[in-house]
Amino acid sequence: MTAAQVWSVDPRNGKPREQVAVEATAQEIDRVVRAAHAVRETLADRAVRAAFLRTAAELLDEAAAHVVEAADAETALGPGRLNGELARTSFQLRSFAELVDEGAFLDVVINHADDTRTPPWPDLRRYKVPLGVVAVYAASNFPLAFSVPGGDTASALAAGCPVVVKAHPDHPATSEICASVLRRAAVRSGLPEDVVQLVHGFEAGVELIKHPLISAAGFTGSVRGGRALFDAAAARPHPIPFHGELGSLNPVVITEAAAIERGEQLGAGLAGSMTLGVGQFCTKPGFVLVPAGANGDTLVKELTHGVSEVEAGVLLDHRMRDAFIAGVAARAALDGVEAPVTPGSGGEHTVGAGFLTVDAARLVEEGAHDLLLEECFGPVTVVARYDDEAEITAVLSRLPGNLTATLHLSDTEAGDPQGRGAALLAELTALAGRVLVGGWPTGVAVAPAQQHGGPYPATTSTSTSVGGSAIERWLRPVAYQTTPEALLPPELRDDNPLGVPRVVDGVRD
């Protein structure tokens, strides 16, 4: 049987651009996974890994014009957005190189034998080792930062794990270019190119998660697709960690005092955040609690103005466009739902931004309006108008897990540690991995303290996929007991020849 062709498609007109590859068969998946597994020991040297990551960043920057041109042709995200994303991607690679150099991620702890304890302690030395070959499932909405050269790949390579990436069908040509850059960087750094592999095709993704030599997986995408892979990872004879980012509503709570204080500013800010990137950010604020009455009306009026000024845009593919149009139509048809700015089709290949409003009371009990509490990918948000603080709590109690939750308070509320603001902050903390007080959730800083992950269905684990801690997903701890010094890994020897940060008998050195 002839393998299915993989085509690059222009989302601006839905027309095929070029054939890029063919979908990988089960036999091809087996070959590339085994090839990656065979070279895993070549990543053991941390200095080599760090050099590899820096070289990858350098080559990616050198290829910027070519990469951005290809990505724009396949995603319609625009050169401005894509150049920024490429800079972020290079920064991620360099950040992980610094992390590898320092070595704190190894979490070295040494307890020398101590016969004075009850019971006595033997000599114990613990650090972390790479899991093995990691499967990475590229995201649609970030063709660079969450795809082939993105955070999952960078963090897995930093941990010492070879990577097999399943390209997203929305940007196969970009994926091929970026994989080529990474493989060239590996060779230039003295590594085999097989430490990075790329495959295409839906069935390839299914076969990949089932392969016995895949040790963990990272995924960014839909709840439906991610849950299917998550279940497959758990159903294996030897289940593996599956770190999936599946979907997020990213609720926003605006208190009445905040709406009185700066309603127009909040309405304009919401309009900008929910339409950024044609609403295709995983952190888009998709559900907003706004007070009923005149105080909330000012905010909604400014939101109406801001969203009305947004031009129709192109989504990543026509399948997503169809899903967006159907999704907003189903929500708008619900009893009591209004559309001050009607979202939906903006033309044959585009969509128009808009938002829906509903009384929060309709969301307190389970029913037909539950659809409004599910993510709708694209430039739309739901504004729920509440009558009192009890309705805020009642609605929040019905929300699923989220990547982010945002709270807008007045200056007085923000300064009262015993007031309603503190109580709302606690309620939102239970819902999300990143909680903002002020500002808007679109934009995820690549910083050591970042947490990009949250309760299910936002993610399938408690880890982060952004920031230095993302490396922890691809490591496991091993403790050595009463092991002769000569046999210990260098990081665990008393003389610490590699100079890694450690905790020795309770003292950090």
Secondary structure, DSSP 4 states (H G I P E B T S, - for coil): -PPPEEEEEETTTTEEEEEEEEPPPHHHHHHHHHHHHHTGGGG--HHHHHHHHHHHHHHHHHTHHHHHHHHHHHH---HHHHHHHHHHHHHHHHHHHHHHHH-GGG-EEEE--BTTSSSPBPPEEEEEEE-SEEEEE--SS-TTTTSTTSHHHHHHHHHT--EEEE--TT-HHHHHHHHHHHHHHHHHTT--GGGEEEE--HHHHHHHHH-TTEEEEEEES-HHHHHHHHHHHHHSSS---EEEE-----EEEE-HHHHHHHHHHHHHHHHHHHHGGGG--TT---EEEEESSHHHHHHHHHHHHHHHTSPPB--SSHHHHHHHHHHHHHHHTSTT-EEEE--EE-SSS-EE-EEEEEEGGGGSSSSGGGGGGS---SSEEEEEEESSHHHHHHHHTT---EEEEEEE--HHHHT-TTSHHHHHHHHHHTTEEEEEESS-S------TT-----TTTTBSSS--SSSGGGGGGGEEEEEEES--GGGS-GGGSTT-TT---EEETTEE-
